[in-house]
Amino acid sequence: MTNVTKLHPNRLAEALHELWQMAERKEITYIEGLVQVDRGEYVEWKLVQEGEKSFDETHLMTQLGYQDLIKKSIVEDICEVTSED
């Protein structure tokens, strides 16, 4: 078996490969997220939305809950950075 580190030089590449495999098996039907792209002098954020989204009310409420957790994590990052200054 091939060593995973040879195929994926970093954790991000490995995670994307795992997601690709799940999509191939049709375990993932929709993906939504932010991608940070390094443009050298600055970073650019891109919203990625692909696949067939469920509009089931419970699924949408769960999505809101996870987005709230993401927002809280960003606020914690901001607080951590500002407390270091």
C-alpha positions, 0 to 999 in steps of 0.5 A: 500500500502506498504511503499516504504522505507520498500522495498527500504532502500536507493535511489539507491535501489529505482532507480534500482527497478524503472528501473526494473519495466520499463524494465518489461513493455518493456519501457526500451530496452537497458541500459548502465552505470557504476557501482561503486562497493565498495570492502572495500579498493578500489572501482571497476568500471564496465561497464554495457551494456544490452538489444537491442541497437538502431543503428538509427543515431539520437539515436546514436548522442543523446547517444554521447550528453549524454555521453558528459554531463556525462564527463563534470559532472566528470570534474566538480567533479574533479575541485570541489575536487581539489579546496577544497584541 
